[in-house]
Amino acid sequence: MTEVASPQPEGAVPLVLEKVSLTLPSAAGPVEILRGLDVTVRSGERVALVGPSGSGKSSLIAVAAGLERPTGGRVLLFGQDLAGVDEDGRARLRRGRVSLVFQSFHLLPNMTAEENVAAPLEIARVAGATETAKAWLDRVGLSARGRHYPHQLSGGEQQRVALARALASRPALLFADEPTGNLDAANAAHVADLMFDLVAETGAALVLVTHDEHLAARADRAVRLRDGRVASESLSAA
């Protein structure tokens, strides 16, 4: 197994899953989470993953982002087969190219909004991280809240900080796992609008897990999962 990711081909498709399976142990015996999934996400494409709870949507994101190793099949991230890359190498492959937004925000509580957005940029040694963080907080309407800590922000504001943090590096691929799931209707609509607008602006591909059919309809394509398999795919009618 190699320790670092090799250079990716120019213009490589951001994500390809080929016959991916995932089986996890449990007290009752092995549980099949994913069963031979085939999913491709092209540059700039917005793909919604929909399906009932337990259908494998969040597990698919974990495997696709290299956070969980599949039991079988192949995951190609920017043309790189993740089977040949160790944990540190996968982290380097994601850095600056892959971002994630979760339902529960995952902001660092001891950092201000500005510091939360700047931290990944500083880790990646991006010049002008603080200035970039301020600019992105302004883009999500939070320029006046940069010095506030997460506990001083509403849920909608925390998710906007998380969105700014995810997109400040201008990633090529954004995974969003139920990004509006913890928000009221008004804040959910605001965050969804920001997410789609900013993804379009940056050119990032989007993989969106959602139970919201209206939100899924805003994607270019919906992939419906059931029992760990792709049940159907459909293009947006918009």
Contacts in CASP RR format, 6 or more apart in sequence:
PFRMAT RR
TARGET T0000
AUTHOR 0000-0000-0000
METHOD contacts of the structure
MODEL  1
MTEVASPQPEGAVPLVLEKVSLTLPSAAGPVEILRGLDVTVRSGERVALV
GPSGSGKSSLIAVAAGLERPTGGRVLLFGQDLAGVDEDGRARLRRGRVSL
VFQSFHLLPNMTAEENVAAPLEIARVAGATETAKAWLDRVGLSARGRHYP
HQLSGGEQQRVALARALASRPALLFADEPTGNLDAANAAHVADLMFDLVA
ETGAALVLVTHDEHLAARADRAVRLRDGRVASESLSAA
1 84 0 8 1.000
1 85 0 8 1.000
1 86 0 8 1.000
2 84 0 8 1.000
2 85 0 8 1.000
2 86 0 8 1.000
2 89 0 8 1.000
3 86 0 8 1.000
3 88 0 8 1.000
3 89 0 8 1.000
4 85 0 8 1.000
4 88 0 8 1.000
4 89 0 8 1.000
4 92 0 8 1.000
5 80 0 8 1.000
5 85 0 8 1.000
5 89 0 8 1.000
5 90 0 8 1.000
5 92 0 8 1.000
5 93 0 8 1.000
6 80 0 8 1.000
8 78 0 8 1.000
8 79 0 8 1.000
8 80 0 8 1.000
8 93 0 8 1.000
9 79 0 8 1.000
11 43 0 8 1.000
12 78 0 8 1.000
12 79 0 8 1.000
12 80 0 8 1.000
13 40 0 8 1.000
13 41 0 8 1.000
13 42 0 8 1.000
13 43 0 8 1.000
13 76 0 8 1.000
13 78 0 8 1.000
13 79 0 8 1.000
14 41 0 8 1.000
14 42 0 8 1.000
14 43 0 8 1.000
14 44 0 8 1.000
14 77 0 8 1.000
14 78 0 8 1.000
14 172 0 8 1.000
14 173 0 8 1.000
14 205 0 8 1.000
15 39 0 8 1.000
15 40 0 8 1.000
15 41 0 8 1.000
15 64 0 8 1.000
15 75 0 8 1.000
15 76 0 8 1.000
15 77 0 8 1.000
15 173 0 8 1.000
15 205 0 8 1.000
15 207 0 8 1.000
16 39 0 8 1.000
16 40 0 8 1.000
16 41 0 8 1.000
16 74 0 8 1.000
16 75 0 8 1.000
16 76 0 8 1.000
16 79 0 8 1.000
17 37 0 8 1.000
17 38 0 8 1.000
17 39 0 8 1.000
17 40 0 8 1.000
17 60 0 8 1.000
17 63 0 8 1.000
17 64 0 8 1.000
17 73 0 8 1.000
17 74 0 8 1.000
17 75 0 8 1.000
17 76 0 8 1.000
18 38 0 8 1.000
18 73 0 8 1.000
18 74 0 8 1.000
18 75 0 8 1.000
18 76 0 8 1.000
19 36 0 8 1.000
19 37 0 8 1.000
19 38 0 8 1.000
19 72 0 8 1.000
19 73 0 8 1.000
19 74 0 8 1.000
20 34 0 8 1.000
20 36 0 8 1.000
20 37 0 8 1.000
20 38 0 8 1.000
20 39 0 8 1.000
20 60 0 8 1.000
20 63 0 8 1.000
20 70 0 8 1.000
20 72 0 8 1.000
20 73 0 8 1.000
20 74 0 8 1.000
20 75 0 8 1.000
21 32 0 8 1.000
21 34 0 8 1.000
21 35 0 8 1.000
21 36 0 8 1.000
21 37 0 8 1.000
21 70 0 8 1.000
21 71 0 8 1.000
21 72 0 8 1.000
21 73 0 8 1.000
22 32 0 8 1.000
22 33 0 8 1.000
22 34 0 8 1.000
22 59 0 8 1.000
22 63 0 8 1.000
22 68 0 8 1.000
22 70 0 8 1.000
22 71 0 8 1.000
22 72 0 8 1.000
23 30 0 8 1.000
23 31 0 8 1.000
23 32 0 8 1.000
23 33 0 8 1.000
23 71 0 8 1.000
24 30 0 8 1.000
24 31 0 8 1.000
24 33 0 8 1.000
25 31 0 8 1.000
32 228 0 8 1.000
33 56 0 8 1.000
33 59 0 8 1.000
33 228 0 8 1.000
34 56 0 8 1.000
34 59 0 8 1.000
34 60 0 8 1.000
34 63 0 8 1.000
34 70 0 8 1.000
34 228 0 8 1.000
35 227 0 8 1.000
35 228 0 8 1.000
35 229 0 8 1.000
36 72 0 8 1.000
36 73 0 8 1.000
36 229 0 8 1.000
37 60 0 8 1.000
37 225 0 8 1.000
37 228 0 8 1.000
37 229 0 8 1.000
37 230 0 8 1.000
38 230 0 8 1.000
39 47 0 8 1.000
39 60 0 8 1.000
39 64 0 8 1.000
39 223 0 8 1.000
39 230 0 8 1.000
41 47 0 8 1.000
41 173 0 8 1.000
41 205 0 8 1.000
41 207 0 8 1.000
42 205 0 8 1.000
43 172 0 8 1.000
43 203 0 8 1.000
43 205 0 8 1.000
44 199 0 8 1.000
44 203 0 8 1.000
44 204 0 8 1.000
44 205 0 8 1.000
44 206 0 8 1.000
45 205 0 8 1.000
45 206 0 8 1.000
45 220 0 8 1.000
45 221 0 8 1.000
46 196 0 8 1.000
46 199 0 8 1.000
46 205 0 8 1.000
46 206 0 8 1.000
46 208 0 8 1.000
46 218 0 8 1.000
46 219 0 8 1.000
46 220 0 8 1.000
46 221 0 8 1.000
47 205 0 8 1.000
47 206 0 8 1.000
47 207 0 8 1.000
47 208 0 8 1.000
47 219 0 8 1.000
47 220 0 8 1.000
47 221 0 8 1.000
47 222 0 8 1.000
47 223 0 8 1.000
48 208 0 8 1.000
48 209 0 8 1.000
48 210 0 8 1.000
48 215 0 8 1.000
48 216 0 8 1.000
48 218 0 8 1.000
48 219 0 8 1.000
48 221 0 8 1.000
48 222 0 8 1.000
48 223 0 8 1.000
49 57 0 8 1.000
49 60 0 8 1.000
49 61 0 8 1.000
49 207 0 8 1.000
49 208 0 8 1.000
49 209 0 8 1.000
49 210 0 8 1.000
49 222 0 8 1.000
49 223 0 8 1.000
49 225 0 8 1.000
50 57 0 8 1.000
50 209 0 8 1.000
50 210 0 8 1.000
50 211 0 8 1.000
50 213 0 8 1.000
50 216 0 8 1.000
50 222 0 8 1.000
50 223 0 8 1.000
50 224 0 8 1.000
50 225 0 8 1.000
51 57 0 8 1.000
51 211 0 8 1.000
51 224 0 8 1.000
51 225 0 8 1.000
51 226 0 8 1.000
51 231 0 8 1.000
52 226 0 8 1.000
53 211 0 8 1.000
55 225 0 8 1.000
55 226 0 8 1.000
55 227 0 8 1.000
55 228 0 8 1.000
56 225 0 8 1.000
56 228 0 8 1.000
57 177 0 8 1.000
57 209 0 8 1.000
57 225 0 8 1.000
58 177 0 8 1.000
58 178 0 8 1.000
58 209 0 8 1.000
59 68 0 8 1.000
60 209 0 8 1.000
60 225 0 8 1.000
61 67 0 8 1.000
61 100 0 8 1.000
61 175 0 8 1.000
61 177 0 8 1.000
61 207 0 8 1.000
61 209 0 8 1.000
62 68 0 8 1.000
63 69 0 8 1.000
63 70 0 8 1.000
63 75 0 8 1.000
64 75 0 8 1.000
64 77 0 8 1.000
64 175 0 8 1.000
64 207 0 8 1.000
65 77 0 8 1.000
65 94 0 8 1.000
65 98 0 8 1.000
65 100 0 8 1.000
65 175 0 8 1.000
66 75 0 8 1.000
66 77 0 8 1.000
66 82 0 8 1.000
66 90 0 8 1.000
66 94 0 8 1.000
69 82 0 8 1.000
69 83 0 8 1.000
74 81 0 8 1.000
74 83 0 8 1.000
75 81 0 8 1.000
75 82 0 8 1.000
75 83 0 8 1.000
76 82 0 8 1.000
77 90 0 8 1.000
77 93 0 8 1.000
77 94 0 8 1.000
77 98 0 8 1.000
77 173 0 8 1.000
78 93 0 8 1.000
78 97 0 8 1.000
78 172 0 8 1.000
78 173 0 8 1.000
80 93 0 8 1.000
82 90 0 8 1.000
82 93 0 8 1.000
85 93 0 8 1.000
95 123 0 8 1.000
95 124 0 8 1.000
96 120 0 8 1.000
96 124 0 8 1.000
96 169 0 8 1.000
96 170 0 8 1.000
96 171 0 8 1.000
97 171 0 8 1.000
97 172 0 8 1.000
97 173 0 8 1.000
98 171 0 8 1.000
98 172 0 8 1.000
98 173 0 8 1.000
98 174 0 8 1.000
98 175 0 8 1.000
99 165 0 8 1.000
99 166 0 8 1.000
99 167 0 8 1.000
99 169 0 8 1.000
99 171 0 8 1.000
99 173 0 8 1.000
99 174 0 8 1.000
99 175 0 8 1.000
99 204 0 8 1.000
100 166 0 8 1.000
100 174 0 8 1.000
100 175 0 8 1.000
100 176 0 8 1.000
100 177 0 8 1.000
101 159 0 8 1.000
101 162 0 8 1.000
101 163 0 8 1.000
101 166 0 8 1.000
101 174 0 8 1.000
101 175 0 8 1.000
101 176 0 8 1.000
101 177 0 8 1.000
101 179 0 8 1.000
101 195 0 8 1.000
102 162 0 8 1.000
102 177 0 8 1.000
102 178 0 8 1.000
102 179 0 8 1.000
103 177 0 8 1.000
103 178 0 8 1.000
103 179 0 8 1.000
103 181 0 8 1.000
103 182 0 8 1.000
104 182 0 8 1.000
105 150 0 8 1.000
105 155 0 8 1.000
105 158 0 8 1.000
105 159 0 8 1.000
105 161 0 8 1.000
105 162 0 8 1.000
105 182 0 8 1.000
106 162 0 8 1.000
107 113 0 8 1.000
107 116 0 8 1.000
107 150 0 8 1.000
107 158 0 8 1.000
107 161 0 8 1.000
107 162 0 8 1.000
107 165 0 8 1.000
108 115 0 8 1.000
108 116 0 8 1.000
108 119 0 8 1.000
108 150 0 8 1.000
109 149 0 8 1.000
109 150 0 8 1.000
109 151 0 8 1.000
110 149 0 8 1.000
111 119 0 8 1.000
111 149 0 8 1.000
112 146 0 8 1.000
112 147 0 8 1.000
112 148 0 8 1.000
112 149 0 8 1.000
113 137 0 8 1.000
113 142 0 8 1.000
113 145 0 8 1.000
113 146 0 8 1.000
113 147 0 8 1.000
113 148 0 8 1.000
113 149 0 8 1.000
113 150 0 8 1.000
113 153 0 8 1.000
113 157 0 8 1.000
113 161 0 8 1.000
114 130 0 8 1.000
114 133 0 8 1.000
114 134 0 8 1.000
114 137 0 8 1.000
114 146 0 8 1.000
114 147 0 8 1.000
115 133 0 8 1.000
116 150 0 8 1.000
116 161 0 8 1.000
116 162 0 8 1.000
116 165 0 8 1.000
117 132 0 8 1.000
117 133 0 8 1.000
117 136 0 8 1.000
117 137 0 8 1.000
117 161 0 8 1.000
117 164 0 8 1.000
117 165 0 8 1.000
117 168 0 8 1.000
118 129 0 8 1.000
118 130 0 8 1.000
118 132 0 8 1.000
118 133 0 8 1.000
118 168 0 8 1.000
119 165 0 8 1.000
120 165 0 8 1.000
120 168 0 8 1.000
120 169 0 8 1.000
121 128 0 8 1.000
121 129 0 8 1.000
121 132 0 8 1.000
121 133 0 8 1.000
121 168 0 8 1.000
121 169 0 8 1.000
122 129 0 8 1.000
124 169 0 8 1.000
126 132 0 8 1.000
126 169 0 8 1.000
132 168 0 8 1.000
133 164 0 8 1.000
133 168 0 8 1.000
134 143 0 8 1.000
134 146 0 8 1.000
136 164 0 8 1.000
136 165 0 8 1.000
136 167 0 8 1.000
136 168 0 8 1.000
137 143 0 8 1.000
137 145 0 8 1.000
137 146 0 8 1.000
137 161 0 8 1.000
137 164 0 8 1.000
139 164 0 8 1.000
139 198 0 8 1.000
140 160 0 8 1.000
140 161 0 8 1.000
140 163 0 8 1.000
140 164 0 8 1.000
140 194 0 8 1.000
140 198 0 8 1.000
141 160 0 8 1.000
142 157 0 8 1.000
142 160 0 8 1.000
142 161 0 8 1.000
142 164 0 8 1.000
145 152 0 8 1.000
145 153 0 8 1.000
145 157 0 8 1.000
145 161 0 8 1.000
150 158 0 8 1.000
150 161 0 8 1.000
153 161 0 8 1.000
154 187 0 8 1.000
155 182 0 8 1.000
155 183 0 8 1.000
155 187 0 8 1.000
156 183 0 8 1.000
156 187 0 8 1.000
156 190 0 8 1.000
156 191 0 8 1.000
159 179 0 8 1.000
159 180 0 8 1.000
159 182 0 8 1.000
159 183 0 8 1.000
159 187 0 8 1.000
159 191 0 8 1.000
160 190 0 8 1.000
160 191 0 8 1.000
160 194 0 8 1.000
162 179 0 8 1.000
163 179 0 8 1.000
163 191 0 8 1.000
163 194 0 8 1.000
163 195 0 8 1.000
163 198 0 8 1.000
166 174 0 8 1.000
167 174 0 8 1.000
167 198 0 8 1.000
167 199 0 8 1.000
167 202 0 8 1.000
167 204 0 8 1.000
170 202 0 8 1.000
170 204 0 8 1.000
171 202 0 8 1.000
171 204 0 8 1.000
172 203 0 8 1.000
172 204 0 8 1.000
172 205 0 8 1.000
173 204 0 8 1.000
173 205 0 8 1.000
173 206 0 8 1.000
173 207 0 8 1.000
174 199 0 8 1.000
174 204 0 8 1.000
174 205 0 8 1.000
174 206 0 8 1.000
174 207 0 8 1.000
175 207 0 8 1.000
176 195 0 8 1.000
176 206 0 8 1.000
176 207 0 8 1.000
176 208 0 8 1.000
176 209 0 8 1.000
177 209 0 8 1.000
178 209 0 8 1.000
178 210 0 8 1.000
178 211 0 8 1.000
179 191 0 8 1.000
179 192 0 8 1.000
179 195 0 8 1.000
179 208 0 8 1.000
179 210 0 8 1.000
180 187 0 8 1.000
180 188 0 8 1.000
180 191 0 8 1.000
180 192 0 8 1.000
180 210 0 8 1.000
180 212 0 8 1.000
180 215 0 8 1.000
181 188 0 8 1.000
181 211 0 8 1.000
183 191 0 8 1.000
188 212 0 8 1.000
192 215 0 8 1.000
192 218 0 8 1.000
195 206 0 8 1.000
196 206 0 8 1.000
196 218 0 8 1.000
199 206 0 8 1.000
206 219 0 8 1.000
208 215 0 8 1.000
208 216 0 8 1.000
208 219 0 8 1.000
210 216 0 8 1.000
216 222 0 8 1.000
217 236 0 8 1.000
217 237 0 8 1.000
217 238 0 8 1.000
218 236 0 8 1.000
218 238 0 8 1.000
219 236 0 8 1.000
220 235 0 8 1.000
220 236 0 8 1.000
221 233 0 8 1.000
221 234 0 8 1.000
221 235 0 8 1.000
221 236 0 8 1.000
222 233 0 8 1.000
222 234 0 8 1.000
222 236 0 8 1.000
223 230 0 8 1.000
223 232 0 8 1.000
223 233 0 8 1.000
224 230 0 8 1.000
224 231 0 8 1.000
224 232 0 8 1.000
224 233 0 8 1.000
224 234 0 8 1.000
225 231 0 8 1.000
END
